[in-house]
């Protein structure tokens, strides 16, 4: 199963996507004659249900059933028409169409020739149709909520007092990843790189090396490629005990903020000043404490669709860049390219020459926003021509996401995104 740039169904531009999980998307069909008309689309090219694995078919039909249930509960139709389309189009999809007796077309299929309507029938249907159209926003929000997965404990979050050292074979960590990420890593180059990395890490551990972090792929556990909204790239994990979390620039709340993270907080304080500080006339530029309700742990960003990805995912204690050029760059390049191929709008924040070298992995069509600045390290944060301090990247990202109709990021934990018009 594949995706193609020239296929309109591969690119869901203009569709009202109520929910998606990387493999399936649920679309609200804009047809006022059939309120509640909904489609479930398989994102990859597949002509028939038999092209899917048994698990994929089960997942597909579970979503169709959820849509039916939501329609029955909230719009209470007299009948639901189901139609599967495959074979004639590249994307397997189901049409789910609620029907009401007031519609003189009922119970015929909507593509059958419409019979004539008496004035009384037309008037009754128009009254019912207008009432249903008023109920649509509630149906859409309730359906999206029903399809959303139940919150679960993050299996890659270290427990309190748990060491952050890698303690299991690398390839076992792939088991917890979403299928979309797994597919990306099954491509020949990243697959071979991961095998070599697994052997390298096993050898270094046998030689007594202490390797961080405990969960190298943790950054991938919060969002699939299509639901990533912002990408921030780091280099390699922090190399001190207890620091590295598998999220670039992030450390546990009870650890001091490293210098680069302090500068990130300084920039956030400039873009989203604390009202109490502003009222008291206190300067913002020198602020190094976390803004708003944040701590040093940036998990709250990851949970909103910010991919905090280092380009090298492991490091040895006290030895920065010790695992560079061992194959991680091939793996993370593949992940970055997969995210960039997603049709959903995204912001790529490329800080420093290392991250900016990855710009060549992004499509040249301009569908994503790319923001460039120096690295937030004290060595470069104020250096021209693109100083990090004063770059305004966080606010620019939110303004652009809002302009694309996408949800924005609450960077400070205080609802700062509301200023940009998102939620």
C-alpha positions in Angstrom: 0.0 0.0 0.0 1.4 3.4 -1.0 0.6 7.1 -1.2 1.0 9.3 -4.2 1.5 13.0 -4.6 -0.8 13.2 -7.6 -3.7 11.4 -5.8 -6.4 13.8 -4.5 -7.5 11.4 -1.8 -3.9 11.0 -0.5 -3.9 14.8 0.2 -7.0 15.6 2.4 -6.8 19.3 1.6 -10.2 20.9 2.0 -11.8 18.0 3.8 -13.2 18.5 7.3 -11.2 15.8 9.2 -13.1 14.9 12.4 -10.5 12.3 13.5 -7.5 10.5 12.1 -4.9 8.0 13.4 -2.4 7.9 10.6 -4.0 4.9 8.9 -7.7 6.0 8.8 -9.5 9.4 8.7 -13.1 10.2 9.4 -14.5 13.0 7.2 -17.6 15.1 7.6 -19.2 15.4 4.1 -20.4 18.9 3.4 -23.8 18.0 1.9 -26.7 19.9 3.4 -29.2 17.6 1.8 -27.9 14.7 3.9 -27.0 16.0 7.4 -24.6 13.7 9.2 -23.2 12.2 6.0 -19.7 10.8 7.1 -16.9 9.0 5.3 -14.3 6.7 6.7 -11.2 6.6 4.4 -8.2 4.3 4.5 -5.2 6.6 4.0 -3.0 4.3 1.9 -3.9 2.9 -1.5 -5.9 -0.3 -1.1 -8.6 -1.3 -3.5 -10.5 -3.9 -1.4 -10.9 -5.0 2.2 -9.0 -8.1 1.3 -5.9 -5.9 0.7 -5.8 -5.2 4.4 -4.6 -7.6 7.1 -7.2 -9.1 9.5 -6.1 -6.6 12.2 -6.5 -3.7 9.8 -9.9 -4.8 8.6 -11.0 -5.1 12.3 -9.7 -1.6 13.0 -11.4 -0.2 9.9 -14.8 -1.7 10.8 -14.5 -0.7 14.4 -14.3 3.0 13.3 -17.3 2.5 10.9 -19.3 1.0 13.9 -18.3 4.0 16.1 -19.7 6.4 13.4 -22.9 4.4 13.2 -23.3 4.5 17.0 -22.6 8.2 17.2 -25.2 8.9 14.5 -27.9 6.8 16.2 -27.2 8.4 19.6 -27.1 12.0 18.6 -29.0 12.4 15.3 -31.4 9.4 15.7 -31.9 8.6 12.0 -34.6 6.1 10.9 -32.1 4.3 8.8 -28.4 4.4 7.9 -27.1 3.6 4.4 -23.7 2.0 4.3 -21.8 1.8 1.0 -18.2 0.5 0.6 -16.2 1.9 -2.3 -13.1 0.1 -3.4 -11.7 -1.2 -6.7 -12.9 1.8 -8.8 -11.0 4.3 -6.6 -7.5 4.0 -5.1 -8.7 4.5 -1.6 -10.9 2.0 0.2 -13.6 4.0 1.9 -17.1 3.7 3.4 -20.0 6.1 3.1 -22.2 6.3 6.2 -25.4 8.2 5.4 -28.2 8.7 7.9 -31.7 8.9 6.6 -35.1 10.2 7.9 -38.7 9.4 6.9 -39.5 13.0 6.3 -37.2 12.9 3.2 -39.4 11.8 0.4 -36.4 10.1 -1.1 -36.4 7.7 1.8 -35.8 4.7 1.8 -34.1 4.7 -1.6 -30.4 5.0 -2.0 -29.3 8.6 -2.4 -27.8 8.0 -5.9 -31.2 6.7 -7.2 -33.3 9.0 -9.2 -35.1 11.4 -6.9 -39.0 11.0 -6.9 -41.2 14.0 -6.9 -42.2 15.6 -3.7 -45.5 17.0 -2.6 -45.4 20.5 -1.1 -46.2 19.0 2.3 -43.4 16.5 2.1 -40.9 19.2 1.0 -42.0 21.4 3.9 -41.7 18.6 6.5 -38.3 17.6 5.3 -37.0 21.2 5.2 -38.1 21.7 8.9 -36.4 18.4 9.9 -33.3 19.1 7.8 -32.7 22.6 9.4 -33.1 21.1 12.9 -30.5 18.4 12.0 -28.1 20.9 10.6 -28.2 22.8 13.9 -27.3 19.5 15.7 -24.3 18.7 13.4 -21.6 20.6 15.5 -22.6 18.6 18.6 -22.6 15.3 16.6 -19.1 16.1 15.1 -17.6 16.9 18.5 -19.1 13.9 20.2 -17.9 11.6 17.4 -14.4 12.9 17.6 -14.4 12.4 21.4 -15.7 8.8 21.0 -13.0 8.0 18.5 -10.2 9.5 20.7 -8.3 6.9 22.6 -8.6 6.7 26.3 -5.7 8.4 28.1 -3.1 5.9 29.1 0.0 6.0 31.2 3.0 6.8 29.0 4.9 3.5 28.8 8.1 5.4 28.0 8.0 7.8 31.0 10.5 6.7 33.6 8.9 6.0 37.0 10.1 8.1 40.0 13.6 7.2 41.0 14.0 4.9 37.9 17.4 5.2 36.4 17.5 6.7 32.9 20.1 4.3 31.5 19.4 2.0 28.6 18.7 -1.4 30.0 17.2 -3.5 27.2 18.1 -4.4 23.6 17.4 -1.5 21.2 15.1 -3.4 18.9 12.7 -4.3 21.7 11.9 -0.6 22.0 10.3 -0.6 18.6 7.4 -2.7 19.9 5.7 0.2 21.6 5.8 2.5 18.5 2.7 3.3 16.4 2.4 1.2 13.2 3.1 4.3 11.0 6.5 4.8 12.7 7.3 1.1 12.4 6.5 1.2 8.7 9.0 4.1 8.2 11.7 2.2 10.1 11.1 -1.0 8.0 12.4 0.8 4.9 15.8 -0.7 3.9 18.1 2.1 5.0 16.8 2.8 8.5 16.2 -1.0 9.0 19.8 -1.8 8.3 21.0 1.2 10.4 18.9 0.0 13.4 20.4 -3.5 13.1 23.9 -2.0 13.2 23.0 0.3 16.0 21.6 -2.6 18.1 24.9 -4.5 17.7 26.9 -1.4 18.5 25.0 -0.6 21.6 25.1 -4.3 22.8 28.9 -4.2 22.4 29.3 -0.9 24.2 27.1 -2.2 27.1 29.2 -5.4 27.3 32.3 -3.2 27.5 30.8 -1.4 30.5 29.5 1.8 28.9 26.6 3.6 30.6 24.2 4.7 27.9 21.4 7.2 28.1 18.4 7.5 27.8 16.3 4.6 29.0 13.7 5.0 26.2 15.5 6.2 23.0 12.3 6.5 20.9 10.2 8.3 23.5 9.7 11.4 21.3 7.7 9.2 18.9 5.2 8.0 21.5 3.1 11.1 21.7 2.1 11.7 18.1 1.9 10.0 14.7 3.4 11.8 11.7 0.0 13.3 10.7 -0.7 14.6 14.1 2.7 16.3 14.6 2.2 20.1 14.5 5.7 21.4 15.3 9.1 19.8 14.9 12.0 20.9 17.1 15.4 19.2 16.4 18.2 18.7 18.9 21.6 17.0 18.4 22.1 14.2 21.0 20.8 13.5 24.5 22.2 15.0 27.6 25.1 12.9 28.9 24.7 13.4 32.6 23.0 10.9 35.0 19.3 11.4 35.2 19.1 14.2 32.6 18.1 12.6 29.3 14.4 11.8 28.8 14.2 11.0 25.2 12.9 14.5 24.4 15.3 17.0 23.0 16.2 20.0 25.4 14.0 18.5 28.1 15.1 17.4 31.6 13.1 16.2 34.7 11.6 19.1 36.7 13.9 18.3 39.7 17.0 18.8 37.6 18.5 22.3 36.9 17.7 23.6 33.4 20.7 23.3 31.1 22.0 26.5 29.5 20.2 25.9 26.1 16.9 25.3 28.0 17.4 28.4 30.0 17.7 30.4 26.8 14.5 28.8 25.5 12.8 30.0 28.6 14.3 33.5 28.1 12.8 33.6 24.6 9.4 32.4 25.8 9.4 35.1 28.4 10.0 37.7 25.7 7.2 36.3 23.5 4.7 35.7 26.3 5.6 38.0 29.1 4.2 37.2 32.6 1.5 39.8 33.3 2.6 40.0 36.9 6.2 40.8 35.9 5.1 43.3 33.3 2.8 45.1 35.8 5.6 45.2 38.3 8.1 46.5 35.7 10.4 43.6 36.1 12.6 42.9 33.1 11.8 39.9 31.0 15.1 39.4 29.1 16.9 38.0 32.1 14.2 35.4 33.0 15.6 31.9 33.2 12.8 30.3 35.3 10.2 28.2 33.4 7.4 30.5 32.1 3.8 30.2 33.2 3.0 26.8 34.6 5.8 24.9 33.0 8.7 23.0 34.5 11.9 21.8 33.0 10.2 18.7 31.6 8.8 19.5 28.2 6.4 16.5 28.0 3.4 18.9 27.9 4.7 20.1 24.5 5.1 16.6 23.2 1.5 15.8 24.3 0.3 18.6 22.1 2.0 17.4 19.0 5.5 18.9 19.3 8.0 16.4 18.1 11.1 16.9 20.3 13.5 14.8 18.3 17.3 14.6 18.7 19.1 13.5 15.5 21.1 11.0 17.6 19.1 9.1 20.1 21.7 7.7 22.5 24.8 8.9 24.2 27.4 7.6 26.7 27.8 9.0 30.2 30.1 12.1 30.1 30.8 11.8 26.4 28.8 14.2 24.2 28.3 13.1 20.6 29.8 9.7 21.5 27.1 7.9 19.3 27.2 10.3 16.4 27.9 8.8 13.0 26.9 5.3 14.2 23.7 5.2 12.2 21.3 7.2 14.2 21.3 10.0 11.6 20.0 7.6 8.9 17.1 6.6 11.3 16.1 10.1 12.3 16.4 11.4 8.7 13.8 8.8 7.7 11.6 9.9 10.5 11.9 13.6 9.6 11.1 12.9 6.0 8.1 10.9 6.9 6.7 13.7 9.1 7.4 16.2 6.2 5.4 14.1 3.8 2.3 14.4 5.9 -0.3 16.7 4.3 -1.2 18.3 7.6 0.4 21.7 8.1 3.5 21.7 10.3 6.2 24.1 11.6 9.8 23.1 11.5 12.0 25.0 14.0 15.6 24.6 12.8 18.0 26.0 15.4 21.7 26.0 14.5 23.6 24.7 11.5 23.2 21.0 12.6 19.4 21.3 12.5 19.4 23.5 9.4 21.3 20.9 7.5 18.0 18.8 7.7 16.2 21.4 5.6 17.1 19.4 2.5 14.9 16.6 3.8 11.8 18.8 3.6 9.6 19.1 0.4 10.3 22.2 -1.6 6.6 23.0 -2.1 6.3 25.3 0.9 3.3 23.5 2.5 5.1 23.6 5.9 6.6 26.7 7.7 10.3 26.6 8.3 11.8 28.9 10.9 15.6 29.4 11.2 17.7 30.7 14.0 20.9 30.1 15.8 21.1 27.3 18.4 19.9 28.4 21.9 23.3 27.5 23.3 24.9 30.5 25.1 27.7 30.3 22.5 25.3 31.3 19.7 22.0 32.5 21.1 22.8 36.2 20.6 25.0 35.9 17.6 23.9 37.6 14.3 22.6 37.3 11.7 19.9 35.0 13.2 20.1 35.2 17.0 17.9 32.8 18.9 17.0 35.4 21.5 14.4 37.6 19.8 13.6 35.1 17.0 9.8 35.0 18.0 9.5 31.5 16.8 6.9 30.3 19.3 4.5 33.1 18.5 5.2 32.9 14.8 4.4 29.1 14.9 1.1 29.7 16.6 0.1 32.4 14.2 0.8 30.3 11.2 -0.9 27.2 12.6 -4.0 29.3 13.3 -3.9 30.7 9.8 -3.9 27.1 8.5 -6.9 26.2 10.6 -4.8 24.0 12.9 -4.8 23.9 16.6 -2.0 26.0 18.2 0.4 25.1 21.0 0.1 26.3 24.6 3.8 26.9 25.1 3.6 28.1 28.7 0.8 26.1 30.2 -1.2 29.3 30.6 -3.3 29.3 27.4 -0.8 31.5 25.6 -2.0 30.0 22.3 -5.3 31.8 22.7 -3.7 35.0 21.5 -3.0 33.3 18.2 -6.5 32.2 17.7 -6.1 28.5 18.3 -7.3 26.0 20.9 
